[in-house]
Amino acid sequence: MSTVLFHHDLGVVQGFLRFSRAVALLICAVALVVLAGWWCKRPLLTTMWPGQTAMTANAAVGFVLSGSSLLLSQHSSPRRSSFGRWLSLAVLAIGAVTLVEYLWMTDLGIDHMFGGPRTHGSGRWPGRMGEPVAAGLVLLGGLGLLLPVRRWLYLREGLAMGLLAIAMSGLASYSIALAGRNDMLFGRMPIHTALLLLLATLGWLSATPTLGLTRLATADTLGGVLARRLLLPALLLPAVFAFVFQLLQSRLGLPETLAFVLMALFSGGAVAGLVWWAANLFDKLERQRRESILLRNDAGTDILTGLANRRALDEVLACLLRSQREHDRMFSLLMLDLDCFKTFNDDFGHLAGDQVLRVTGHLLRAALRPADMAARYGGEEFVLLLPETDVAGGREVAARVLDAFRGFAWPYRAVTVSIGVAQSAFGDGAEDLIRRVDAALYDAKHAGRDQAVAAVALPTVAPSKT
Ligand SMILES: Nc1nc2c(ncn2[C@@H]2O[C@H](COP(=O)(O)OP(=O)(O)OP(=O)(O)O)[C@@H](O)[C@H]2O)c(=O)[nH]1
């Protein structure tokens, strides 16, 4: 399991909370308009659009209560948020009583709110909302009741998924009707009811932007960006597909088989399009990441040999000297110089010389422990920094490097190296150490090259206790 916590984009989190409040207000407003329609006997207000199915009065009451509960849930006062939960309980009760009516084939009186539904209701029971809407209200009430209970987070997410399925089925069946077909799957779910169910679900999910499913959508990661951009289109796709599918048959008169084939093409194309878009985003971010790694590495790397460059060397050397001063931790420094490299260049050309420098990089890296550092000091000179290593250890590494050079199958002629070894001493500055190791290297060259010479050890000076 990952130990890195979700990191949320604060602006996005606030945006989700604002969306949740806006949804709550919109739900209340639409449902109140519908109730006014029933109260004043204005059918157009209950259908919102001429010729459409009306939202029942009890469903509208459920939405007003759920919207108010959603608004109160974000209130800091515990009394108001607990009142909000009572409202959610009432929403659940409205849905549950309707379902009981369906199960027992009875009338418990809930279908005749505002008197209007007797007049305008359609279907088997005038004024009674359809089963999917009743189930939706039960789930909506459950969402509100479970909001503050962290333990039941997964159950709440499950209820939200159920609600989304009901709302999306309602929208898809409405799309089919819109495209000219009369036998709707949820013939009794009005379009504004389906839309309010969808919005209410999203509103409740957005009320806890850093928890459960929504926490991915507010994360400031690539996953967060994908979720924010793709989830809503994905939720609306079924309705769009259902509409196009039906339109192809009823309005354009295409045979069913051809319409199926075209639908398969549409859905495949849409999925491929979404995958392509996501892949593009991944690709762009990955390239940016690699570029930034490259830039970070480039700043401290010698391009020809792949070893650390002078700048990185100076930083690490300063660090080791500080550690020597403050914690009395010694280290060794080796200075290497390729022998007679000028004549090698003269004889075989600079490109062959560059190849030797590259191989030198490989040999030095191979000779060191992970904690050691190899750097190109300049031209054909190299420096090795060996933390926690005394001069004897430095000589051992030097011997290993000399052997590696002697044992390598050089393409033009054998290449050897001379090495100066020095151990840091308390009070050393970078120049003191380099001067000592340079002198040792000079001695190695004058002693006949292809060998290592250690600098004369300095008398140990005890670190001051102050
Ligand atoms: N090919 C190549 N040659 C380089 C590079 N940097 C420095 N050199 C060459 O390295 C040579 C160094 O020569 P010198 O300093 O005279 O020393 P040397 O010939 O190695 O003689 P000793 O050090 O006394 O053994 C010069 O000819 C430089 O041109 C490089 O990046 N590529």
The ligand as a Tripos MOL2 file, in Angstrom:
@<TRIPOS>MOLECULE
LIG
   32    34     1     0     0
SMALL
NO_CHARGES

@<TRIPOS>ATOM
      1 N1         40.9260   14.0680  -27.0010 N.pl3     1 LIG1
      2 C1         40.8850   14.9150  -25.9780 C.ar      1 LIG1
      3 N2         42.0500   15.3960  -25.5080 N.ar      1 LIG1
      4 C2         42.0450   16.2370  -24.4930 C.ar      1 LIG1
      5 C3         40.8540   16.6420  -23.8870 C.ar      1 LIG1
      6 N3         41.1090   17.4870  -22.8590 N.ar      1 LIG1
      7 C4         42.4740   17.6400  -22.8290 C.ar      1 LIG1
      8 N4         43.0600   16.8700  -23.8120 N.ar      1 LIG1
      9 C5         44.4050   16.7410  -24.1640 C.3       1 LIG1
     10 O1         45.1460   16.1590  -23.1100 O.3       1 LIG1
     11 C6         46.5260   16.5120  -23.3190 C.3       1 LIG1
     12 C7         47.2050   16.7620  -22.0180 C.3       1 LIG1
     13 O2         48.5550   16.8060  -22.2580 O.3       1 LIG1
     14 P1         49.6330   17.2400  -21.2050 P.3       1 LIG1
     15 O3         49.0120   18.0570  -20.1300 O.co2     1 LIG1
     16 O4         50.7920   17.8110  -21.9150 O.co2     1 LIG1
     17 O5         50.0760   15.8950  -20.5380 O.3       1 LIG1
     18 P2         50.4120   14.4820  -21.0960 P.3       1 LIG1
     19 O6         50.7000   14.4660  -22.5320 O.co2     1 LIG1
     20 O7         49.2920   13.5660  -20.6780 O.co2     1 LIG1
     21 O8         51.7450   14.1370  -20.3160 O.3       1 LIG1
     22 P3         51.8420   13.6860  -18.8420 P.3       1 LIG1
     23 O9         50.6640   14.2080  -18.0980 O.co2     1 LIG1
     24 O10        53.1240   14.2850  -18.3580 O.co2     1 LIG1
     25 O11        51.8760   12.1990  -18.8590 O.co2     1 LIG1
     26 C8         46.5130   17.7330  -24.2460 C.3       1 LIG1
     27 O12        47.0490   17.3760  -25.5010 O.3       1 LIG1
     28 C9         45.0540   18.0810  -24.3890 C.3       1 LIG1
     29 O13        44.7310   18.5540  -25.6930 O.3       1 LIG1
     30 C10        39.6210   16.1340  -24.4310 C.ar      1 LIG1
     31 O14        38.5070   16.4090  -23.9750 O.2       1 LIG1
     32 N5         39.7000   15.2690  -25.4640 N.ar      1 LIG1
@<TRIPOS>BOND
     1     1     2 1
     2     2     3 ar
     3     2    32 ar
     4     3     4 ar
     5     4     5 ar
     6     4     8 ar
     7     5     6 ar
     8     5    30 ar
     9     6     7 ar
    10     7     8 ar
    11     8     9 1
    12     9    10 1
    13     9    28 1
    14    10    11 1
    15    11    12 1
    16    11    26 1
    17    12    13 1
    18    13    14 1
    19    14    15 2
    20    14    16 1
    21    14    17 1
    22    17    18 1
    23    18    19 2
    24    18    20 1
    25    18    21 1
    26    21    22 1
    27    22    23 2
    28    22    24 1
    29    22    25 1
    30    26    27 1
    31    26    28 1
    32    28    29 1
    33    30    31 2
    34    30    32 ar
@<TRIPOS>SUBSTRUCTURE
     1 LIG1         1 GROUP 0 **** ****
